Amino acid sequence: MRLFGRQFVVARFPVFVVAAWLVVAVCTAAFPGRLASEAAGRPEMTLPASAESSRVAREAGGPAGGPPVVIVWEATSAERLSARAARRALAGLPRRVGSPGAVTSSADGRALVCVVILAEADDAGLGPLLERVRKAAGSLPDSRVRLAGPAAGQADLETSFAGIDGRLLVIALAAVAAILFLVHRSVLLPLVVAASGVVALTLCSAVLYALRSRGVLTVDGQVQGILSVLVIGATTDYGLLLLARYHEHAPEMSAPAAMRTAWRASWAPIAASAATVACALVALLLSALPANHSLALAGAVAMACCVLAALTFVPAAVLLGPCAMIWPRGPHSGRTGGRGWSLVTAVVERRARAVWTVGCALLAGCAALAVLLAPGGLPLGEALTARAPSVRAQSALVAHFPAGTGSPAVVVTGTEGAARVRQRVAGTPGVARAEVVTTRPRTTIAATLDSAPDSGRAQETIARLRAATGGRAQVGGYPAQVYDMQRAAERDRTRVLPAVLVIVLLLLLGLLRSLALPVVLVVVAVANFLAALGVSAVIFDVAFGSAATEPSLVLFSFVFLIALGVDYNIFLMHRVRRESLLAGQRLGTLRGLRATGNAISSAGVVLAVTFAALTVMPLRYLAQIGVIVAVGVLLDTLFVRPFLVPAFTLDMGPWLWWPTRPPPARRLVGVGEQRSQPEPAPV
């Protein structure tokens, strides 16, 4: 292919390549904002059709429209509130806004409650509908109106996510530029590398927007936030790794020749790295939850855009002004590593077995802390800040009514024996009230719970309800949907996690041409993931006051950390194998570690910082993902990859490459010496 040979297109026509990317960036600049505005809010609760709550929804039906909102009136004077006056206040509510239900008074007459089934929201979201409801309900004198329930919580998330993606992007890019400036001590180079992330993000957003418009996938606020930091971080990493090889050859060659050599040496590990992440995300297609399928497809698109930008835009932009890119630092010496990495290689060389033994013990100690994590689910009141209006409204609701008011569990049973089923439902611990709603064609019972519908206690009540009714009835409704979502997420871990490991292992087998080494890298990545969970659990407990989280957090964190953790080891071991062809395995390992130390470490810090930017998101779940991935990447970059993996490589010796062995060294060269002969062909 001409792209790989002497006629390297990017090197010959850098102006046209950069111009083409600028045209793409200008044409797609508006799509990140468009995608963010349509993706804002909490993901829709999409369950498998086989879930019991899904079957109940199809069978029981219910009022058409959007999610329910619970109106809570609290008295502001000594007078009791009138349910009749509240019904008159809601009588003027247009049908196109919502359908009010019955108004119920509290036992002390100091509060009223009414459930309104909202109409389908338009592009403006739920905000305008809720404002009309609030205005109508506010006409009741001597009362304070609050809105609770699923619709109010979703509206709070829409408000919180408004403009957050722009802030997230600015924080991530600023952090990337600052780190690159400290590492390379140049002005233009950080801007070029950061710009590669921006053009990759705009292209990715345009593709995802087109796929979303055609109904191929859905992108919610969580997927949007995760993909933003993933694209920025991955593109920057790949650009840094390419430039590290370029700086090695630049003092000895012309800029185009050095870039061509660096490109040929880097494209294979970069492509393998991106393929690892993409294939690991594609494994989410095995999930039972349709919402995870969107992240799988969107992630594959994102990684393709990252590789394209890193391998075309970055080299072309650097070749436009190779001398200006390193100003004011001056030319690179071509030597890799430094005194710090000389110390690291010396420690690993002399005490390889002690290094990996102590390292494994430290990882095991951190992993033991993972028991503090409580992946039982986060109710909306904990997922949002305590200042959110829906959270305050839920507190007011609980003060006067059963916490499950407005979102009851729905029990569907046959007409024969319905009375006995109702008795069992009413006698189930956790059920505050049970009443028959309809009797045709089957009997429908509404069970109001004494706990919030998305709380852990509500899930326990749903489990007891299903056990109490046995095969005589089916339990659905919003609390049961939350319960089924949690159980589906737990089952996904038993299917997706092994699939991710198998996919990553197969990719490593093809790239490294060994059986033992891929197994070692995967085991180390799993140990690093468990250690990151333990450290993050302590951070959650200190920062958030609780280590509770969603069950899917473990799944997503595993996918990202296994793929991204293996990434850096791919770059290291790919270089080690190449160096071993020249100097033998021992010296090749030490030279590979020293040669890639600065580049991979800076790339890992950049990726960790970009994921840490997720902590500015208003949803605690996203902030927790950012913390876990950032901690895991830092552990891998600063501890596992520079110490454990090289120590394993040295201690295992030739067995690491079983069933193949690297060819005998062509020439034994010291760790710090420069090579006078050309590198071998790409492995």
C-alpha positions as CSV (number, residue, x, y, z in Angstrom):
1,M,0.0,0.0,0.0
2,R,1.3,3.5,-0.9
3,L,0.3,4.7,2.5
4,F,2.9,2.5,4.2
5,G,5.7,2.9,1.6
6,R,8.0,5.6,0.5
7,Q,5.1,7.7,-0.9
8,F,3.6,8.3,2.6
9,V,0.6,10.5,1.8
10,V,0.5,12.4,5.1
11,A,4.2,13.3,4.8
12,R,4.0,14.4,1.2
13,F,0.8,16.4,1.4
14,P,0.5,17.7,5.0
15,V,-1.2,20.9,4.0
16,F,-4.0,19.1,2.2
17,V,-4.5,16.6,5.1
18,V,-4.7,19.5,7.7
19,A,-7.0,21.5,5.4
20,A,-9.3,18.5,4.9
21,W,-9.5,18.0,8.7
22,L,-10.3,21.7,9.2
23,V,-13.1,21.5,6.7
24,V,-14.5,18.5,8.5
25,A,-14.2,20.3,11.9
26,V,-16.0,23.4,10.5
27,C,-18.8,21.3,9.0
28,T,-19.3,19.2,12.1
29,A,-18.6,21.9,14.8
30,A,-22.3,22.2,15.7
31,F,-23.0,18.5,16.2
32,P,-21.5,18.0,19.7
33,G,-23.9,20.7,21.0
34,R,-26.8,19.2,19.1
35,L,-26.1,15.8,20.4
36,A,-25.7,17.1,24.0
37,S,-29.0,19.0,23.9
38,E,-30.9,15.9,22.8
39,A,-29.0,13.5,25.1
40,A,-29.5,15.6,28.3
41,G,-31.3,13.9,31.2
42,R,-31.4,10.5,32.8
43,P,-31.4,7.5,30.4
44,E,-34.8,6.1,29.7
45,M,-35.7,2.9,31.6
46,T,-35.6,0.4,28.8
47,L,-36.1,-3.2,30.0
48,P,-35.9,-6.5,28.1
49,A,-39.3,-7.6,26.8
50,S,-39.0,-10.8,28.9
51,A,-38.8,-8.9,32.2
52,E,-41.9,-9.4,34.5
53,S,-42.5,-5.6,34.8
54,S,-42.5,-5.3,31.0
55,R,-45.1,-8.0,30.7
56,V,-47.2,-6.3,33.3
57,A,-47.0,-3.0,31.4
58,R,-48.1,-4.7,28.2
59,E,-51.0,-6.5,29.9
60,A,-52.2,-3.9,32.4
61,G,-51.8,-1.0,30.0
62,G,-52.5,2.3,31.8
63,P,-52.9,5.9,30.9
64,A,-51.0,6.9,27.8
65,G,-48.5,9.7,28.0
66,G,-45.2,10.5,29.6
67,P,-43.9,9.9,33.2
68,P,-46.0,10.8,36.2
69,V,-45.4,13.8,38.4
70,V,-46.5,13.9,42.0
71,I,-47.9,17.3,43.3
72,V,-47.4,17.9,47.0
73,W,-49.2,20.8,48.7
74,E,-48.0,21.8,52.2
75,A,-50.1,24.2,54.3
76,T,-48.4,27.6,55.1
77,S,-51.1,28.7,57.6
78,A,-53.1,27.1,60.4
79,E,-56.0,26.3,58.1
80,R,-56.5,22.7,56.8
81,L,-56.0,22.3,53.0
82,S,-59.1,21.5,51.0
83,A,-59.0,18.6,48.5
84,R,-62.0,20.1,46.7
85,A,-60.2,23.4,46.2
86,A,-57.1,21.6,44.9
87,R,-59.3,19.7,42.4
88,R,-60.7,23.0,41.2
89,A,-57.2,24.4,40.8
90,L,-56.2,21.5,38.6
91,A,-59.5,21.7,36.6
92,G,-58.0,24.4,34.4
93,L,-55.0,22.2,33.5
94,P,-55.2,21.6,29.7
95,R,-55.4,18.0,28.6
96,R,-52.4,18.5,26.3
97,V,-50.4,19.1,29.5
98,G,-51.5,16.2,31.7
99,S,-54.2,14.2,33.2
100,P,-54.7,14.7,37.0
101,G,-55.8,11.9,39.2
102,A,-57.6,12.0,42.6
103,V,-56.5,14.4,45.3
104,T,-55.7,12.8,48.6
105,S,-55.4,14.6,52.0
106,S,-53.0,13.6,54.7
107,A,-54.2,12.4,58.1
108,D,-53.6,15.8,59.7
109,G,-55.0,17.8,56.8
110,R,-51.7,19.7,56.5
111,A,-50.8,18.3,53.1
112,L,-52.4,17.1,49.8
113,V,-51.1,14.9,47.1
114,C,-52.1,14.3,43.5
115,V,-50.6,12.3,40.6
116,V,-50.6,13.9,37.2
117,I,-49.8,11.8,34.1
118,L,-48.0,14.2,31.8
119,A,-48.4,14.3,28.1
120,E,-45.5,13.3,25.9
121,A,-42.7,15.9,26.1
122,D,-41.6,17.7,23.0
123,D,-38.1,18.8,22.1
124,A,-38.2,21.4,24.8
125,G,-38.2,18.6,27.4
126,L,-40.3,18.2,30.5
127,G,-39.6,21.7,31.9
128,P,-42.5,23.6,30.1
129,L,-45.1,20.9,31.1
130,L,-44.0,20.9,34.7
131,E,-44.1,24.7,34.8
132,R,-47.8,24.6,33.6
133,V,-48.6,22.0,36.3
134,R,-46.8,24.1,38.9
135,K,-48.7,27.2,37.9
136,A,-52.1,25.5,38.0
137,A,-51.4,23.9,41.4
138,G,-50.0,27.1,42.8
139,S,-53.4,28.8,42.6
140,L,-54.4,26.9,45.8
141,P,-54.2,29.6,48.5
142,D,-52.2,29.2,51.7
143,S,-50.1,26.4,50.3
144,R,-46.6,25.7,49.1
145,V,-46.4,23.5,46.0
146,R,-43.6,21.0,45.3
147,L,-43.2,18.5,42.4
148,A,-41.9,15.0,43.1
149,G,-41.9,11.7,41.2
150,P,-40.0,10.4,38.1
151,A,-40.9,13.4,35.9
152,A,-39.6,15.9,38.4
153,G,-36.4,14.0,38.9
154,Q,-35.9,13.7,35.1
155,A,-36.5,17.5,34.7
156,D,-33.9,18.2,37.4
157,L,-31.4,16.1,35.5
158,E,-32.2,17.9,32.2
159,T,-31.6,21.2,34.0
160,S,-28.4,20.0,35.5
161,F,-27.0,18.7,32.3
162,A,-27.8,21.9,30.4
163,G,-24.4,23.3,29.3
164,I,-22.5,20.7,31.3
165,D,-20.9,19.2,28.2
166,G,-19.3,22.4,27.2
167,R,-17.9,22.8,30.7
168,L,-16.7,19.2,30.6
169,L,-15.0,19.7,27.3
170,V,-13.2,22.9,28.4
171,I,-12.0,21.3,31.6
172,A,-10.7,18.2,29.8
173,L,-8.9,20.2,27.1
174,A,-7.4,22.6,29.6
175,A,-6.0,19.8,31.7
176,V,-4.7,18.0,28.6
177,A,-3.0,21.2,27.3
178,A,-1.4,21.9,30.7
179,I,0.0,18.4,31.1
180,L,1.4,18.3,27.6
181,F,3.0,21.7,28.1
182,L,4.7,20.4,31.3
183,V,5.9,17.2,29.5
184,H,7.0,18.7,26.2
185,R,7.8,22.3,27.3
186,S,6.6,23.6,24.0
187,V,3.8,26.0,23.0
188,L,2.4,24.7,19.8
189,L,2.7,20.9,20.3
190,P,0.1,20.7,23.1
191,L,-2.3,22.8,21.0
192,V,-1.9,20.4,18.0
193,V,-2.4,17.3,20.2
194,A,-5.4,18.8,21.9
195,A,-6.8,19.9,18.6
196,S,-6.7,16.3,17.4
197,G,-9.0,15.4,20.2
198,V,-11.4,18.2,19.2
199,V,-11.6,17.3,15.5
200,A,-12.1,13.6,16.5
201,L,-14.9,14.6,18.8
202,T,-16.7,16.7,16.3
203,L,-16.5,14.0,13.6
204,C,-17.6,11.3,16.1
205,S,-20.6,13.5,17.2
206,A,-21.6,14.1,13.6
207,V,-21.6,10.3,12.9
208,L,-23.5,9.5,16.1
209,Y,-26.1,12.3,15.4
210,A,-26.7,10.8,12.0
211,L,-27.1,7.3,13.4
212,R,-29.4,8.6,16.2
213,S,-31.5,10.4,13.6
214,R,-32.0,7.2,11.7
215,G,-33.0,5.3,14.8
216,V,-29.8,3.1,14.9
217,L,-28.9,4.0,18.4
218,T,-29.8,6.4,21.2
219,V,-27.4,8.6,23.0
220,D,-28.3,9.8,26.5
221,G,-26.5,12.2,28.9
222,Q,-24.3,9.4,30.4
223,V,-23.2,8.1,27.0
224,Q,-22.4,11.6,25.8
225,G,-20.3,12.4,28.8
226,I,-18.3,9.1,28.8
227,L,-17.6,9.4,25.0
228,S,-16.5,13.0,25.3
229,V,-13.7,12.2,27.7
230,L,-12.9,8.9,26.0
231,V,-12.4,10.5,22.6
232,I,-10.3,13.4,24.0
233,G,-8.2,11.1,26.1
234,A,-7.7,8.3,23.6
235,T,-6.8,10.6,20.7
236,T,-4.4,12.5,22.8
237,D,-2.7,9.3,24.0
238,Y,-2.3,7.9,20.5
239,G,-0.9,11.3,19.3
240,L,1.6,11.3,22.1
241,L,2.8,7.8,21.5
242,L,3.3,8.6,17.8
243,L,5.2,11.8,18.6
244,A,7.4,9.9,21.0
245,R,8.7,7.7,18.2
246,Y,9.0,10.7,15.9
247,H,11.2,12.5,18.4
248,E,13.5,9.4,18.7
249,H,14.3,9.6,15.0
250,A,14.1,13.3,14.3
251,P,17.7,14.1,15.1
252,E,19.0,11.5,12.7
253,M,16.6,12.0,9.8
254,S,14.6,14.6,7.9
255,A,11.3,15.5,9.4
256,P,9.2,13.6,6.7
257,A,11.5,10.5,7.0
258,A,11.4,10.5,10.8
259,M,7.6,10.8,10.7
260,R,7.3,8.0,8.2
261,T,9.5,5.8,10.3
262,A,7.6,6.6,13.5
263,W,4.3,6.1,11.7
264,R,5.3,2.6,10.5
265,A,6.5,1.6,14.0
266,S,3.4,3.0,15.7
267,W,0.3,2.3,13.6
268,A,0.1,-1.4,14.5
269,P,0.1,-0.9,18.4
270,I,-2.2,2.1,18.0
271,A,-4.7,0.2,15.9
272,A,-4.5,-2.8,18.2
273,S,-5.1,-0.5,21.2
274,A,-8.1,1.1,19.6
275,A,-9.4,-2.3,18.5
276,T,-9.1,-3.6,22.1
277,V,-11.2,-0.8,23.5
278,A,-13.7,-1.0,20.6
279,C,-14.2,-4.7,20.9
280,A,-14.4,-4.6,24.7
281,L,-17.2,-2.0,24.3
282,V,-18.9,-4.1,21.6
283,A,-19.1,-6.9,24.2
284,L,-21.8,-4.8,25.8
285,L,-24.1,-6.0,23.0
286,L,-24.5,-9.1,25.1
287,S,-26.1,-7.1,27.8
288,A,-29.8,-7.6,28.4
289,L,-30.4,-3.9,28.8
290,P,-31.0,-2.1,25.5
291,A,-29.4,1.1,26.9
292,N,-26.0,-0.6,27.0
293,H,-26.2,-1.5,23.3
294,S,-26.0,2.2,22.4
295,L,-22.7,2.6,24.4
296,A,-21.3,-0.4,22.5
297,L,-22.0,1.0,19.1
298,A,-21.1,4.5,20.0
299,G,-17.8,3.4,21.5
300,A,-16.8,1.6,18.4
301,V,-17.5,4.7,16.3
302,A,-15.6,6.8,18.8
303,M,-12.4,4.7,18.7
304,A,-12.4,4.7,14.9
305,C,-12.5,8.5,14.9
306,C,-9.6,8.6,17.5
307,V,-7.3,6.4,15.4
308,L,-8.1,8.4,12.2
309,A,-7.3,11.7,13.8
310,A,-4.2,10.6,15.6
311,L,-2.6,8.9,12.6
312,T,-3.5,11.6,10.0
313,F,-4.1,15.0,11.6
314,V,-1.3,14.9,14.2
315,P,1.6,13.9,11.9
316,A,0.4,16.3,9.1
317,A,0.1,19.2,11.6
318,V,3.6,18.5,13.0
319,L,5.1,18.3,9.6
320,L,3.8,21.8,8.7
321,G,6.3,23.3,11.1
322,P,8.5,20.7,12.7
323,C,10.9,23.3,14.2
324,A,8.0,25.5,15.5
325,M,6.4,22.6,17.3
326,I,9.3,22.2,19.7
327,W,9.9,25.9,20.4
328,P,11.1,27.1,22.8
329,R,12.6,23.9,24.1
330,G,14.9,23.3,21.2
331,P,15.7,20.1,19.3
332,H,15.3,16.8,21.1
333,S,18.4,14.8,21.7
334,G,16.9,11.6,20.5
335,R,17.6,9.8,23.7
336,T,14.7,8.3,25.4
337,G,14.0,8.0,29.1
338,G,16.1,9.8,31.7
339,R,17.7,9.4,35.1
340,G,14.4,8.5,36.7
341,W,13.7,5.7,34.2
342,S,17.3,4.5,34.6
343,L,16.6,4.0,38.3
344,V,13.4,2.2,37.5
345,T,15.1,-0.2,35.1
346,A,17.9,-0.8,37.6
347,V,15.5,-1.7,40.3
348,V,13.5,-4.0,38.0
349,E,16.6,-5.6,36.7
350,R,18.2,-6.4,40.0
351,R,15.1,-7.3,42.1
352,A,12.6,-8.6,39.5
353,R,11.1,-11.3,41.7
354,A,10.9,-9.1,44.7
355,V,9.3,-6.3,42.7
356,W,6.5,-8.4,41.3
357,T,5.9,-10.2,44.7
358,V,5.6,-7.0,46.6
359,G,3.6,-5.4,43.8
360,C,1.1,-8.3,43.8
361,A,0.7,-8.0,47.6
362,L,0.0,-4.3,47.4
363,L,-2.6,-4.8,44.7
364,A,-4.2,-7.6,46.8
365,G,-4.4,-5.3,49.8
366,C,-6.1,-2.5,47.7
367,A,-8.4,-5.1,46.1
368,A,-9.5,-6.2,49.6
369,L,-11.0,-2.8,50.2
370,A,-13.5,-3.4,47.3
371,V,-15.8,-5.1,49.8
372,L,-16.7,-1.6,50.9
373,L,-18.4,-0.9,47.6
374,A,-22.2,-1.4,47.8
375,P,-23.5,-1.8,44.2
376,G,-27.1,-2.1,45.3
377,G,-28.4,1.0,43.4
378,L,-28.6,4.7,43.9
379,P,-32.1,6.2,44.4
380,L,-32.7,9.5,42.7
381,G,-32.4,11.4,46.0
382,E,-28.7,10.2,46.3
383,A,-27.9,10.4,42.6
384,L,-28.8,14.1,42.6
385,T,-27.7,16.8,45.0
386,A,-29.8,17.4,48.1
387,R,-30.6,20.9,46.7
388,A,-32.5,19.5,43.7
389,P,-36.2,20.5,43.8
390,S,-37.4,16.9,43.3
391,V,-35.3,15.7,46.2
392,R,-36.8,18.4,48.5
393,A,-40.3,17.5,47.2
394,Q,-39.7,13.8,48.0
395,S,-38.7,14.7,51.5
396,A,-42.0,16.7,51.9
397,L,-44.0,13.8,50.5
398,V,-42.4,11.3,52.9
399,A,-43.2,13.7,55.8
400,H,-47.0,13.4,55.2
401,F,-47.6,10.3,53.0
402,P,-46.2,6.8,52.4
403,A,-42.9,7.3,50.4
404,G,-44.2,5.2,47.5
405,T,-47.2,7.4,46.9
406,G,-47.6,8.2,43.2
407,S,-45.4,5.3,42.1
408,P,-47.2,2.1,43.3
409,A,-46.3,-1.4,42.4
410,V,-48.9,-2.9,40.0
411,V,-50.0,-6.5,40.7
412,V,-52.0,-8.2,37.9
413,T,-53.9,-11.4,38.6
414,G,-56.9,-13.3,37.4
415,T,-60.4,-12.5,38.6
416,E,-60.7,-15.8,40.3
417,G,-58.8,-15.7,43.6
418,A,-58.2,-12.0,43.3
419,A,-59.4,-11.3,46.9
420,R,-56.8,-13.7,48.3
421,V,-54.0,-12.1,46.2
422,R,-55.1,-8.7,47.5
423,Q,-54.9,-10.0,51.0
424,R,-51.4,-11.3,50.4
425,V,-50.3,-8.1,48.8
426,A,-51.7,-6.0,51.7
427,G,-50.0,-8.3,54.2
428,T,-46.6,-8.1,52.6
429,P,-44.1,-6.2,54.8
430,G,-43.2,-2.9,53.1
431,V,-46.7,-2.4,51.6
432,A,-48.5,0.6,53.1
433,R,-51.8,0.2,51.2
434,A,-53.3,-2.1,48.5
435,E,-56.4,-1.3,46.5
436,V,-58.1,-2.8,43.5
437,V,-57.9,-0.5,40.5
438,T,-59.6,-2.5,37.7
439,T,-61.3,-5.9,37.5
440,R,-61.6,-6.3,33.7
441,P,-60.3,-8.2,31.9
442,R,-58.0,-9.1,34.8
443,T,-57.8,-7.7,38.3
444,T,-55.2,-5.0,38.8
445,I,-54.1,-4.1,42.3
446,A,-52.1,-0.9,43.1
447,A,-49.7,-1.5,46.1
448,T,-48.4,1.7,47.6
449,L,-45.0,1.1,49.3
450,D,-43.8,2.7,52.5
451,S,-40.4,3.4,51.0
452,A,-39.3,5.4,48.0
453,P,-39.9,3.4,44.7
454,D,-36.2,3.5,43.7
455,S,-34.8,2.7,47.1
456,G,-33.2,-0.5,48.3
457,R,-36.1,-1.2,50.7
458,A,-38.5,-0.9,47.8
459,Q,-36.5,-3.6,45.9
460,E,-36.7,-5.9,48.9
461,T,-40.5,-5.3,49.0
462,I,-40.8,-6.2,45.3
463,A,-39.0,-9.4,45.9
464,R,-41.3,-10.3,48.8
465,L,-44.3,-9.4,46.8
466,R,-43.3,-11.7,44.0
467,A,-42.6,-14.5,46.5
468,A,-45.9,-14.0,48.3
469,T,-48.0,-14.0,45.1
470,G,-46.1,-17.0,43.6
471,G,-47.4,-17.9,40.2
472,R,-50.9,-16.4,40.8
473,A,-49.9,-12.9,39.8
474,Q,-47.3,-10.7,38.2
475,V,-45.8,-7.6,39.8
476,G,-44.9,-4.5,37.8
477,G,-45.0,-0.8,38.0
478,Y,-42.1,1.7,38.5
479,P,-40.7,0.0,41.7
480,A,-40.7,-3.3,39.9
481,Q,-39.0,-1.8,36.8
482,V,-36.2,-0.5,39.1
483,Y,-35.9,-4.0,40.6
484,D,-35.8,-5.7,37.2
485,M,-33.1,-3.2,36.0
486,Q,-30.9,-4.0,39.0
487,R,-31.3,-7.7,38.5
488,A,-30.6,-7.4,34.8
489,A,-27.4,-5.4,35.5
490,E,-26.3,-8.1,37.9
491,R,-26.9,-10.8,35.3
492,D,-25.0,-8.8,32.7
493,R,-21.8,-9.1,34.8
494,T,-21.9,-12.9,34.4
495,R,-22.1,-12.6,30.6
496,V,-20.3,-9.5,29.6
497,L,-17.2,-9.7,31.9
498,P,-16.1,-13.1,30.7
499,A,-16.7,-12.0,27.1
500,V,-14.5,-8.9,27.5
501,L,-11.7,-11.1,28.9
502,V,-12.0,-13.5,26.0
503,I,-12.0,-10.7,23.4
504,V,-9.0,-9.0,24.9
505,L,-7.1,-12.2,25.2
506,L,-7.7,-13.2,21.6
507,L,-6.6,-9.7,20.4
508,L,-3.4,-10.0,22.4
509,L,-2.7,-13.5,21.1
510,G,-2.9,-12.2,17.6
511,L,-0.7,-9.2,18.3
512,L,2.0,-10.7,20.6
513,R,2.1,-14.2,19.0
514,S,2.3,-15.8,22.4
515,L,0.0,-17.7,24.8
516,A,1.7,-17.0,28.2
517,L,2.2,-13.3,27.8
518,P,-1.4,-12.4,27.0
519,V,-2.6,-14.4,30.0
520,V,-0.1,-12.6,32.2
521,L,-1.3,-9.2,30.9
522,V,-5.0,-10.0,31.4
523,V,-4.4,-11.3,34.9
524,V,-2.5,-8.2,35.8
525,A,-5.2,-6.0,34.3
526,V,-7.9,-7.8,36.4
527,A,-5.8,-7.3,39.5
528,N,-5.4,-3.6,38.7
529,F,-9.2,-3.3,38.2
530,L,-9.9,-4.9,41.6
531,A,-7.3,-2.6,43.3
532,A,-8.9,0.4,41.6
533,L,-12.3,-0.6,43.0
534,G,-10.9,-0.8,46.5
535,V,-9.2,2.5,46.4
536,S,-12.2,4.2,44.8
537,A,-14.6,2.7,47.5
538,V,-12.5,4.5,50.1
539,I,-12.7,7.8,48.1
540,F,-16.5,7.4,47.7
541,D,-16.9,6.9,51.4
542,V,-14.9,10.0,52.2
543,A,-16.1,12.3,49.4
544,F,-19.8,11.2,49.1
545,G,-20.3,9.8,52.6
546,S,-21.3,6.5,51.1
547,A,-19.8,3.8,48.9
548,A,-23.3,3.0,47.4
549,T,-23.5,2.9,43.6
550,E,-25.3,1.4,40.7
551,P,-24.7,-2.3,39.8
552,S,-23.8,-1.3,36.2
553,L,-20.9,0.8,37.6
554,V,-18.8,-2.4,38.0
555,L,-19.6,-3.5,34.5
556,F,-18.6,-0.2,32.8
557,S,-15.5,0.3,34.9
558,F,-14.4,-3.3,34.1
559,V,-14.8,-2.7,30.4
560,F,-12.9,0.5,30.4
561,L,-10.1,-0.5,32.8
562,I,-9.4,-3.9,31.2
563,A,-9.3,-2.4,27.7
564,L,-7.4,0.8,28.6
565,G,-5.0,-1.0,31.0
566,V,-4.1,-3.6,28.4
567,D,-3.6,-0.7,25.9
568,Y,-0.4,0.6,27.7
569,N,0.9,-2.9,28.1
570,I,0.4,-3.4,24.4
571,F,2.6,-0.4,23.6
572,L,5.2,-1.6,26.1
573,M,5.4,-5.2,25.1
574,H,5.2,-4.4,21.4
575,R,8.4,-2.3,21.9
576,V,10.0,-4.9,24.1
577,R,9.5,-7.6,21.5
578,R,11.1,-5.3,18.8
579,E,14.0,-4.5,21.1
580,S,14.5,-8.2,22.0
581,L,15.1,-8.9,18.3
582,L,18.2,-6.7,18.6
583,A,19.5,-7.2,22.1
584,G,17.9,-10.3,23.6
585,Q,15.0,-10.5,26.0
586,R,16.7,-9.2,29.1
587,L,18.2,-6.1,27.6
588,G,15.3,-5.7,25.2
589,T,12.9,-5.6,28.2
590,L,14.9,-2.9,29.9
591,R,15.4,-0.9,26.8
592,G,11.8,-1.1,25.9
593,L,10.8,0.1,29.4
594,R,13.1,3.0,29.2
595,A,12.2,4.0,25.7
596,T,8.5,4.0,26.3
597,G,8.5,5.3,29.9
598,N,8.0,9.0,29.4
599,A,5.5,8.6,26.5
600,I,3.3,6.0,28.1
601,S,3.4,7.7,31.6
602,S,2.4,11.1,30.2
603,A,-0.3,9.5,28.1
604,G,-1.7,7.7,31.1
605,V,-1.8,10.8,33.2
606,V,-3.6,12.6,30.4
607,L,-6.2,9.9,30.1
608,A,-6.7,9.8,33.9
609,V,-7.2,13.5,34.1
610,T,-9.7,13.5,31.2
611,F,-11.8,10.8,32.9
612,A,-11.4,12.6,36.3
613,A,-13.2,15.5,34.5
614,L,-16.4,13.5,34.8
615,T,-16.5,14.4,38.4
616,V,-18.0,17.8,37.4
617,M,-21.1,16.0,36.0
618,P,-24.2,16.4,38.1
619,L,-24.9,12.7,38.3
620,R,-23.0,10.9,41.0
621,Y,-22.9,7.7,38.9
622,L,-20.9,9.4,36.2
623,A,-18.6,11.0,38.8
624,Q,-18.0,7.5,40.3
625,I,-17.1,6.1,36.8
626,G,-14.6,9.0,36.4
627,V,-13.0,8.3,39.7
628,I,-12.6,4.5,39.2
629,V,-11.2,4.8,35.7
630,A,-8.8,7.6,36.7
631,V,-7.6,5.7,39.7
632,G,-7.2,2.5,37.7
633,V,-5.3,4.2,34.8
634,L,-2.9,5.9,37.3
635,L,-2.3,2.6,39.1
636,D,-1.5,0.9,35.8
637,T,0.5,3.8,34.4
638,L,2.7,4.6,37.4
639,F,2.9,1.1,39.1
640,V,1.8,-1.9,37.1
641,R,3.3,-1.1,33.7
642,P,6.7,0.2,34.8
643,F,7.3,-2.3,37.6
644,L,5.1,-5.4,37.6
645,V,5.0,-6.2,33.9
646,P,8.7,-5.8,33.3
647,A,9.5,-7.8,36.4
648,F,7.3,-10.6,35.2
649,T,9.0,-10.5,31.8
650,L,12.4,-10.7,33.3
651,D,11.6,-13.4,35.9
652,M,9.7,-15.7,33.4
653,G,12.4,-15.4,30.8
654,P,11.8,-17.2,27.5
655,W,8.8,-19.0,28.9
656,L,6.9,-15.7,28.6
657,W,6.8,-16.1,24.8
658,W,5.7,-19.7,24.9
659,P,5.0,-21.5,22.5
660,T,7.2,-19.3,20.4
661,R,10.5,-17.6,21.4
662,P,12.1,-14.4,20.1
663,P,14.9,-14.9,17.7
664,P,18.4,-14.8,19.2
665,A,19.8,-11.3,19.6
666,R,21.4,-9.8,16.5
667,R,23.7,-7.7,18.6
668,L,23.9,-7.2,22.3
669,V,23.6,-3.5,23.1
670,G,23.5,-1.7,26.4
671,V,20.3,-0.2,27.7
672,G,21.3,3.4,27.1
673,E,23.2,2.9,23.8
674,Q,21.9,4.1,20.5
675,R,21.3,1.7,17.6
676,S,23.5,2.1,14.6
677,Q,21.6,-0.4,12.4
678,P,18.0,-0.1,11.2
679,E,15.1,-1.5,13.2
680,P,13.6,-4.8,12.2
681,A,10.4,-4.9,10.2
682,P,7.3,-4.2,12.2
683,V,6.1,-7.2,14.3
